[in-house]
Amino acid sequence: VLPVIADFTRPVALPDGEMNGYKKRIGFFPGSTIGNFDPDAAARFLGTVADTVGAGGGLLIGVDLKKNQDILLRAYDDARGVTARFNLNIIERINRELGGDFDPSAFRHEARYDDVLGRIEMHLVSRRDQKVQIQSHSFRLRKDESIHTENSYKYHAEEFQALAAGQGFKPVQTWIDGESLFSLHYLVRERVTVPGPK
């Protein structure tokens, strides 16, 4: 295992000389982080991974599946308030890191599902009319106006495979849990054939 510090949304230079004779590269992207990219950005990311692993290389990737809206909303607005605390932490970070003057108690967490786009949206909803400051910038928020903080796209297995195929990946194996909530895909970067002279 060779550690590399890099931004995984950009091309990553891997240390070629340390592969000890192994020719095949396999990327591992667990969880469902791919859902935090919009589909165009997800395609660009998959293209970058395809270039990194090269022809014949693979990718093992986790993808959250489309499912009943009630299940999704309960997951992103859980009874224990874990996701709400995660989302509201953005306010704390704005205050701490950007010199904001937001009152965290003036916002509430809200999860929404957009059936057309196939994504969960997380919002921070203003509990009242208010004016907030970030450094020298002022913003006015009306009661019930929201700050859209995050998206999490969901895919049918075939939709994700089509997205990956557009970046040169061929599906080899897909695993789906018994309740059809989550999928794991093993993809292989197809070899690019260059046509010879006619």
Long-range contacts (C-beta under 8 A, 24 or more apart in sequence): 8-45, 9-41, 9-44, 9-45, 9-48, 10-48, 11-48, 11-51, 11-52, 12-48, 12-52, 14-52, 23-56, 24-56, 24-57, 24-58, 25-52, 25-53, 25-54, 25-57, 25-58, 26-53, 26-57, 26-58, 26-59, 26-60, 27-52, 27-53, 27-57, 27-58, 27-59, 27-60, 27-61, 28-59, 28-60, 28-61, 29-59, 29-60, 29-61, 29-62, 30-60, 30-61, 30-62, 31-62, 32-62, 32-63, 32-64, 32-152, 32-182, 34-61, 34-62, 34-63, 34-153, 34-160, 35-63, 35-64, 35-119, 35-151, 35-152, 35-153, 35-154, 35-155, 36-150, 36-151, 36-152, 36-153, 37-153, 38-151, 38-153, 39-153, 39-163, 42-153, 42-163, 43-163, 43-166, 43-167, 46-163, 46-164, 46-166, 46-167, 46-169, 47-167, 47-168, 49-167, 50-167, 50-168, 50-169, 50-189, 53-189, 54-189, 55-189, 55-190, 55-191, 55-192, 56-188, 56-189, 56-191, 57-188, 57-189, 58-172, 58-186, 58-187, 58-188, 58-189, 59-164, 59-169, 59-185, 59-186, 59-187, 59-188, 59-189, 60-184, 60-185, 60-186, 60-187, 61-184, 61-185, 61-187, 62-182, 62-183, 62-184, 62-185, 63-155, 63-157, 63-160, 63-182, 63-183, 63-184, 63-185, 64-152, 64-154, 64-155, 64-181, 64-182, 64-183, 65-154, 65-155, 65-156, 65-157, 65-176, 65-180, 65-181, 65-182, 65-183, 66-118, 66-154, 66-155, 66-156, 67-154, 67-180, 67-181, 69-113, 69-115, 71-181, 72-111, 72-113, 72-120, 72-154, 73-111, 73-112, 73-113, 73-120, 76-111, 76-120, 76-122, 76-152, 77-109, 77-110, 77-111, 81-109, 83-109, 83-111, 83-122, 84-108, 84-109, 87-122, 87-124, 87-149, 87-150, 88-124, 90-124, 90-147, 90-149, 91-124, 94-134, 98-134, 98-135, 99-134, 99-135, 100-132, 100-133, 100-134, 100-135, 101-132, 101-133, 102-132, 103-130, 106-130, 107-147, 110-146, 117-153, 118-153, 118-154, 118-155, 119-151, 119-152, 119-153, 119-154, 120-151, 120-152, 120-154, 121-148, 121-150, 121-151, 122-148, 122-149, 122-150, 122-151, 122-152, 123-147, 123-148, 123-149, 124-149, 155-183, 157-183, 157-185, 160-185, 161-185, 161-187, 168-192
